[in-house]
Amino acid sequence: MEDLDQRILSLLAADGRMSFTDLGKSTGLSTSAVHQRVKRLEQRGIIKGYGAVVDYDQIGKPLTAFISIRPIDPSQPDDSPDRLSGVSEIESCWSVAGDESYILKVRVPTPADLEDLLARVRSVANVSTRTTIVLSTPYENRSVG
């Protein structure tokens, strides 16, 4: 990947709403040249989308946890992500190597809500869980580069 494309990715990762004009000023390219490069990065699937950075405390979901899951019966189909796709508290699901099969990142209002969520995850996906509660987040979603 070219250095200019890498610079554009870093700038957009830090501010996904940065205008093509501002991207051009920061990279030394014209607005149209930046626009073409961004469109090409999108078409190649390098830029998959744009999103807002949400303050979860302010929307009533201050508790973040990671739930590691493993099937109770390993001979059953590996369909936990499909079974859990409708659980709105799950923000991310990663397939991992190691003792667990998947790690889920979840956000909930209270410890009681986490307890309820754990019961639902176990029931819906027929899995055992191991949970880590986040105490603080010094940084998250660091920019590229």
C-alpha positions in Angstrom: 0.0 0.0 0.0 1.3 3.4 -0.9 2.4 5.8 1.9 -0.3 8.4 0.8 -3.0 5.8 1.1 -1.7 4.8 4.5 -1.7 8.5 5.6 -5.3 8.9 4.3 -6.4 5.8 6.3 -4.7 7.1 9.5 -6.5 10.5 9.1 -9.9 8.9 8.4 -9.4 6.5 11.3 -8.9 9.4 13.6 -11.7 11.5 12.1 -14.1 9.6 9.8 -15.9 12.8 9.0 -12.8 14.6 7.7 -13.6 16.4 4.4 -11.8 15.6 1.2 -10.5 19.2 1.2 -9.0 18.7 4.7 -7.6 15.3 3.7 -6.0 17.0 0.7 -4.4 19.7 2.8 -3.0 17.1 5.2 -1.6 14.9 2.4 -0.6 17.5 -0.2 -3.1 16.2 -2.7 -5.9 17.9 -4.5 -9.5 17.4 -3.3 -10.3 15.3 -6.4 -7.2 13.2 -6.0 -8.0 12.4 -2.4 -11.6 11.7 -3.4 -10.4 9.2 -6.0 -8.1 7.5 -3.6 -10.7 7.2 -0.9 -13.2 5.7 -3.3 -10.6 3.2 -4.5 -9.9 2.2 -0.9 -13.6 1.7 -0.3 -14.0 -0.3 -3.5 -11.0 -2.5 -2.6 -12.7 -3.2 0.8 -9.9 -1.6 2.8 -12.3 1.0 4.1 -15.3 -1.0 5.1 -17.4 1.9 6.6 -17.6 4.9 8.8 -19.0 5.1 12.3 -19.5 7.3 15.3 -17.5 7.0 18.5 -20.1 6.6 21.3 -19.8 7.5 24.9 -21.5 4.4 26.4 -21.7 5.9 29.9 -23.9 8.7 28.6 -26.3 6.3 26.9 -26.7 4.1 30.0 -24.4 1.2 29.2 -21.3 1.9 31.4 -20.4 -1.7 32.0 -18.2 -3.4 29.4 -17.2 -7.0 29.6 -15.6 -9.7 27.5 -17.3 -13.1 27.6 -15.3 -16.1 26.4 -17.5 -19.0 25.3 -16.9 -22.6 24.5 -19.4 -25.2 23.5 -20.7 -27.6 26.1 -20.9 -30.3 23.5 -18.0 -29.9 21.0 -19.6 -32.4 18.7 -22.5 -30.0 17.9 -22.3 -27.6 15.0 -20.2 -24.5 15.5 -23.1 -22.0 15.1 -22.7 -19.8 18.2 -22.3 -16.6 16.2 -25.6 -17.3 14.4 -27.4 -18.2 17.6 -26.2 -15.0 19.3 -26.6 -12.6 16.4 -29.9 -11.2 17.8 -28.5 -10.4 21.2 -28.3 -6.6 21.1 -25.9 -6.3 24.0 -23.1 -8.1 22.0 -21.0 -5.5 20.3 -18.4 -7.8 18.8 -17.8 -11.5 18.3 -14.3 -12.8 17.5 -13.4 -16.4 16.7 -10.2 -17.2 18.6 -7.6 -19.9 19.1 -7.1 -21.4 22.5 -9.4 -22.9 25.1 -12.4 -20.8 24.1 -14.1 -20.7 20.7 -15.2 -17.1 20.7 -14.8 -13.9 22.7 -17.8 -11.5 22.9 -17.5 -7.9 23.7 -20.7 -6.7 25.5 -22.1 -3.5 27.0 -24.8 -3.4 29.6 -26.1 -1.0 32.2 -25.5 -2.9 35.5 -23.9 -6.1 36.9 -27.4 -7.5 37.2 -27.9 -7.0 33.5 -24.6 -8.7 32.8 -25.8 -11.7 34.9 -29.0 -11.9 32.9 -27.1 -11.6 29.7 -24.8 -14.4 30.7 -27.7 -16.7 31.4 -29.2 -15.8 28.0 -25.9 -16.5 26.2 -25.5 -19.8 27.9 -29.0 -20.8 27.1 -29.3 -19.6 23.5 -25.9 -20.9 22.4 -25.5 -23.9 24.7 -22.1 -22.8 25.8 -20.1 -22.3 29.0 -18.7 -18.8 29.7 -15.8 -17.1 31.4 -16.3 -13.4 31.9 -13.8 -10.5 32.3 -15.2 -7.1 33.4 -13.5 -4.0 32.1 -12.5 -1.6 34.9 -11.3 1.2 32.6 -10.3 1.8 29.0 -7.1 3.8 28.6 -7.5 3.6 24.8 -9.6 1.8 22.3 -9.8 1.6 18.5 -6.4 3.2 18.0 -5.8 4.7 14.6 -3.9 2.9 11.8 -0.2 3.3 11.3 
